Amino acid sequence: MNRLTAVFVLVIYASLSAVSRAAGPVVVDLWPGKVPGDVGIPGTENSRIYQSPILAGPTKLITNVTQPTLTIYSPPEGTNTGTAMLICPGGGYHDLFWELEGEEVAEWLNSRGMTGVILKYRCPRRPGDIKGEPPLGPLIDAQRAVSVLRSRAKEWGIDPNKIGMVGFSAGGHLVIATATRFEKREYEAVDHHDDASCRPDFGVACYSGYLKTKDKDEVAPGIRIPAKTPPIFLAHASDDSEKVGGSISEHSAIMYIALKRAGVPAELHIYASGNHDFGVRQNDKLPSSWPNLCIRWLESFELYQGREARR
């Protein structure tokens, strides 16, 4: 091979690599066929731009999800720590805050050498779901998602023992539900992926709802905390409100107390201000510190090893 040919080959290789990097995340269907326990809804999946009064700007929402998917964002080559998080956007089990609590979270995780996997779970509520109660469909999707990630961990460069979840608002509740209801799968196994455990190795829940009983300072009736519940990290803002965000900080505070009494490792951060929907954005709001605190928390359990620690 002469020098000109060698240069040409290198240019082509570099171009193909750039195309590969620009190709974006991998998207896979969560279920091989019919979605278990779903009665379906009219209409097709759609998205819209929501002008958030809290964010003082637009953000993308997705709804009418009938075909749940996993969107896998792998970290840059040479930075992968093996840790992965299944991302559960919020939206009151009606919408999915896809940009704020999905894509931005995946970007943050990638910057830390972690794989971010956005779970597009079914929404809105189905006929027969009780208004004001968490629907079962998203939990079924989340259990399946953890099993699929663990089953295909090698393929996606993930350590099967370092698969956690991070969720926001209703998505935070989904994290807690999945982390505490791993003893019994809520659907019949459909293929070999379901041979893998649906128990996440840790859970991160931000400004969660549905965790406390209405008008009572106790955990919501549907939540039971088994002995092998994984470590849980909770973050909330004290000025969150039922009127604006739908989940006052007592949801996280009461959950923390229940976890502690059950002997489950837990960490709680309630900020004096920050409202709802703070996501992982770095700004002048107090909750912008929680992502770095979460990283240190993960390191304390050896669930994450940052680039500095790996040298």
C-alpha positions in Angstrom: 0.0 0.0 0.0 1.5 3.4 -1.0 1.4 6.5 1.0 -1.5 8.0 -1.0 -3.6 4.9 -0.6 -2.9 4.7 3.1 -4.0 8.3 3.6 -7.2 7.7 1.6 -8.0 4.6 3.8 -7.4 6.6 6.9 -9.7 9.4 5.7 -12.4 6.9 4.8 -12.1 5.2 8.2 -12.3 8.6 10.0 -15.3 9.5 8.0 -17.1 6.3 8.8 -16.2 6.7 12.5 -17.7 10.1 12.5 -20.9 8.9 10.8 -21.1 6.1 13.4 -20.7 8.6 16.3 -23.3 10.9 14.7 -25.8 8.0 14.2 -27.1 8.7 17.7 -28.5 6.3 20.3 -29.7 2.7 19.8 -33.5 2.3 20.0 -34.9 -1.2 20.7 -38.5 -2.4 21.3 -39.1 -3.4 24.9 -41.4 -6.3 24.1 -41.1 -8.8 21.2 -44.9 -8.7 20.4 -48.1 -7.8 22.3 -47.5 -5.6 25.3 -48.6 -7.6 28.5 -51.5 -6.2 30.4 -52.3 -3.4 28.0 -55.9 -2.8 26.8 -54.7 -0.1 24.4 -55.8 3.5 23.8 -57.2 5.4 20.8 -54.8 7.6 18.8 -51.1 7.3 18.0 -48.0 8.3 19.8 -47.3 12.0 19.5 -45.1 14.8 21.0 -45.6 18.4 21.7 -43.7 21.4 23.0 -44.8 22.4 26.5 -44.1 26.0 27.7 -43.2 25.2 31.3 -43.9 28.0 33.9 -41.3 26.4 36.2 -38.6 26.2 33.5 -39.7 29.5 32.0 -39.2 28.0 28.6 -40.2 25.1 26.2 -39.5 21.4 26.7 -40.6 18.3 24.7 -43.3 16.0 26.0 -44.3 12.6 24.5 -47.7 10.8 25.1 -50.0 8.1 23.7 -47.2 5.5 24.1 -48.4 2.0 23.1 -45.1 0.5 22.0 -42.6 0.9 24.9 -38.9 1.3 23.9 -35.4 1.6 25.3 -33.2 4.4 23.9 -29.6 3.5 24.8 -27.0 6.3 25.0 -23.5 4.8 25.4 -20.7 7.0 26.8 -17.8 8.1 24.6 -15.2 5.5 23.7 -12.6 5.0 26.4 -14.8 6.5 29.2 -17.2 3.7 30.0 -17.3 2.9 33.7 -19.7 0.0 33.3 -22.4 1.7 35.4 -25.8 2.2 33.7 -29.0 4.0 34.7 -32.5 3.3 33.4 -34.0 6.8 33.0 -37.7 7.2 33.9 -39.1 10.6 32.8 -41.9 12.1 34.7 -45.2 13.5 33.6 -47.9 12.3 36.0 -48.2 9.0 34.2 -49.9 11.0 31.4 -46.9 12.4 29.5 -43.2 11.8 29.4 -40.9 14.9 29.9 -38.6 13.4 27.2 -36.1 16.3 26.9 -35.8 17.6 30.4 -36.0 14.3 32.3 -34.7 12.0 29.5 -32.2 13.3 26.9 -30.6 15.8 29.3 -30.2 13.1 31.9 -28.6 10.7 29.4 -26.2 13.4 28.4 -25.2 14.0 32.0 -24.7 10.3 32.6 -22.6 10.0 29.4 -20.4 12.8 30.6 -19.7 10.7 33.7 -18.9 7.6 31.8 -22.2 5.9 32.4 -24.7 4.4 30.0 -28.1 6.2 30.0 -31.1 4.3 28.9 -34.4 6.2 28.5 -37.4 4.1 29.2 -40.4 5.1 27.0 -43.1 3.5 29.1 -46.8 3.3 28.3 -48.9 6.4 28.9 -51.3 8.0 29.5 -53.5 6.0 31.9 -55.6 3.2 30.4 -59.3 2.6 30.8 -59.8 0.9 34.2 -56.8 2.6 35.8 -57.8 4.4 39.0 -57.5 8.1 38.8 -54.9 9.4 41.3 -53.3 6.0 41.8 -50.2 4.8 40.0 -51.1 2.6 37.0 -49.6 -0.9 36.7 -48.5 -0.7 33.1 -45.4 1.5 33.6 -44.2 -0.9 36.4 -44.5 -3.9 34.1 -42.5 -2.0 31.5 -39.8 -1.0 34.1 -39.5 -4.5 35.4 -39.0 -5.8 31.9 -36.5 -3.0 31.1 -34.2 -3.9 34.0 -34.3 -7.6 33.0 -33.5 -6.7 29.3 -30.6 -4.4 30.3 -29.2 -7.1 32.6 -29.6 -9.8 29.9 -28.0 -7.7 27.2 -25.4 -6.1 29.5 -22.4 -7.4 27.6 -23.7 -6.3 24.3 -24.1 -2.7 25.5 -20.9 -2.5 27.6 -22.8 -2.6 31.0 -21.7 -4.2 34.2 -24.8 -6.4 35.1 -24.2 -5.7 38.8 -24.2 -1.9 38.3 -27.6 -1.3 36.7 -29.6 1.4 38.5 -32.6 3.6 37.9 -33.1 7.4 38.0 -36.6 8.9 37.8 -38.3 12.3 38.2 -41.8 13.1 39.6 -44.0 10.2 38.6 -40.8 8.6 37.2 -39.3 8.8 40.7 -42.3 6.8 42.0 -41.7 4.3 39.2 -38.1 3.9 40.4 -39.2 3.2 44.0 -42.0 0.8 42.8 -39.5 -1.2 40.7 -36.9 -1.2 43.5 -39.3 -2.5 46.0 -41.4 -4.9 43.9 -38.7 -7.1 42.4 -39.8 -10.3 44.3 -42.8 -10.9 42.1 -42.8 -10.0 38.4 -46.1 -8.4 37.4 -46.3 -10.3 34.1 -45.7 -13.7 32.8 -42.2 -14.2 31.4 -42.2 -13.8 27.6 -38.7 -14.8 26.6 -35.1 -15.6 27.9 -34.5 -11.9 28.8 -37.0 -12.4 31.7 -34.6 -15.0 33.2 -32.5 -12.1 34.4 -33.4 -10.4 37.6 -35.7 -7.3 37.5 -34.2 -5.9 40.7 -32.2 -2.7 40.1 -28.9 -2.4 41.9 -29.8 1.1 43.1 -32.4 3.8 42.7 -32.4 7.6 42.4 -35.7 9.3 42.8 -36.1 13.1 42.4 -39.2 15.1 43.4 -41.3 11.9 43.5 -45.0 11.7 43.9 -47.3 8.9 45.0 -45.0 7.9 47.9 -47.2 9.0 50.9 -50.8 8.5 51.9 -52.9 11.5 51.2 -53.5 13.5 54.4 -51.4 11.1 56.4 -47.7 11.0 57.2 -47.2 7.4 56.2 -46.0 5.5 53.2 -48.6 5.0 50.4 -50.5 1.7 50.8 -49.1 0.1 47.7 -45.5 0.3 48.9 -43.9 -2.5 50.8 -40.1 -2.5 51.5 -38.6 -6.0 51.4 -35.2 -6.7 53.0 -33.2 -6.8 49.8 -34.4 -3.4 48.6 -31.4 -1.7 46.9 -29.8 1.6 48.1 -32.0 4.6 47.4 -31.1 8.3 46.8 -33.8 10.9 47.2 -33.9 14.5 46.2 -36.6 17.1 46.6 -37.3 20.8 47.0 -39.1 22.1 50.1 -41.1 24.6 48.0 -42.5 21.9 45.7 -46.3 21.9 45.9 -49.3 19.8 45.0 -50.6 22.7 43.0 -47.5 23.2 40.8 -45.6 19.9 40.7 -48.0 17.5 42.4 -45.5 16.1 44.9 -44.6 17.9 48.1 -41.3 17.1 49.7 -43.0 15.0 52.4 -43.2 12.2 49.8 -39.5 11.9 49.9 -39.1 12.5 53.6 -41.6 9.8 54.6 -40.1 7.4 52.1 -36.6 8.0 53.6 -37.9 7.3 57.1 -39.6 4.1 55.9 -36.4 2.9 54.1 -34.2 3.7 57.2 -36.6 1.8 59.5 -36.5 -1.2 57.1 -32.7 -1.2 57.2 -32.3 -0.1 53.6 -29.3 2.3 52.9 -30.8 5.6 51.9 -29.8 9.2 51.5 -32.1 12.2 51.4 -31.6 15.8 50.3 -34.4 18.3 50.7 -33.4 21.8 49.4 -34.9 25.0 50.8 -36.0 26.0 47.3 -35.9 24.7 43.8 -39.5 23.9 43.1 -40.3 21.0 40.7 -38.8 19.9 37.4 -35.2 20.8 38.2 -33.8 17.8 36.4 -30.0 17.7 36.1 -29.7 21.3 34.9 -26.7 23.3 36.3 -27.9 26.7 37.2 -28.3 29.0 40.3 -31.0 26.8 41.9 -30.0 24.9 45.0 -30.9 21.4 43.6 -28.3 21.8 40.9 -25.9 20.2 43.4 -27.7 16.9 43.6 -26.0 15.2 40.6 -22.6 15.6 42.1 -23.8 14.4 45.5 -25.3 11.4 43.8 -22.0 10.5 42.1 -20.3 10.6 45.5 -23.1 8.4 46.9 -22.6 5.9 44.2 -18.9 5.8 44.7 -19.4 5.1 48.4 -21.2 1.8 47.5 -18.7 1.0 44.8 -21.5 1.2 42.2 -19.6 3.7 40.2 -15.9 4.4 39.6 -15.1 7.7 38.0 -12.3 8.3 35.6 -10.1 9.8 38.3 -10.6 6.7 40.5 -9.7 4.3 37.7 -6.3 5.8 37.0 
